Amino acid sequence: MSTIAVAGGTGTLGRAIVDELVGSKAFQVFVFAREVNVAKEKEMGVKMVAVNYNDVNSISEILEENKIDTVISTLGFTAGVNPELALIKAAEASSTTTRFIPSTWGLHYTPELVAKFPFAKHKADVLDCLEQTLLEYTAVMNGYFMDYFVSPHVKTYMSNMAPVIDMANNTAAIPASGDVPVVFTYSFDIGRFVTKLLKAPKWDKESFIIGDKVTWNEFLKIAEEAKGVKFDVTHDTLEALKRGQITELPSYQAMYAFFPKEQLLGIMASFGVLFAEGDFDFKSAPLLNDIYPDIKPRTVKELLNQAWKSS
């Protein structure tokens, strides 16, 4: 039985992946956290291990002591790059660890993309670091998390970080034409694909998942039909988005406790550019959907209807 460590597995995407791994009964699962929470450990049904991300040697010892062969990182955006680089170095030094899935969930972080979205530079740095090791790795690309648009009405461990469509307040700010396809994937579907990946004898360096693919205009129509109301809609031009100018949605107010307003609006404007220029549209990539056709990801329409049709 393969032994897996999920770094950052107590919340958000990591928790969904842990749930799927535990549910498969195919792996021994450890969760790496900065401190052990006994109550959460019991609730999740996994062993938690306290990790000091400033100490590569101690992490490597933990990996070896627990005979961990694969590390999955779901360390969050706010953690910065250093903890993950330490994790990679520890995995490379560990005699038992051979595989690594980095916390690059989302997009294909090319230099061209980072130039448009500087907030993602640390993702590219992580991939550069992995490329210099002997670890087998795969970066999972899943588009935008669908969870943000259905929380709290559909099971998710993610809080709201939704751009463009504000479901709760029936408001939308469409980037550019709104006619460019965008990939959306639900966190638990990502977990299901990861469970399959861990059983694969060989990995490609990139693994693409499409939960669903719709344009923002199509998403808006589905949202309006689910809620039975017309949304208040504005359009932000690509030129304005490139200048960092974006329509402020009512839902952003709650996010300012975690991101300063200017920073959050800058992030959302950058996302708008990526949406408008097709970076969230996986066109010719080899898909895990094709390799594992038994997994049927949930669609935008299915999730929005479940979340909002009866609310």
PyMOL commands that set and color helices and strands:
alter all, ss='L'
color gray80, all
select helices_A, chain A and resi 12-24+38-44+56-65+77-79+82-93+111-116+118-131+146-149+187-199+216-227+238-242+252-255+261-276+288-291+300-308
alter helices_A, ss='H'
color red, helices_A
select strands_A, chain A and resi 2-7+27-33+47-50+70-73+99-101+136-137+139-141+144-145+165-166+171-175+181-185+206-208+212-215+232-236
alter strands_A, ss='S'
color yellow, strands_A
deselect
rebuild
show_as cartoon
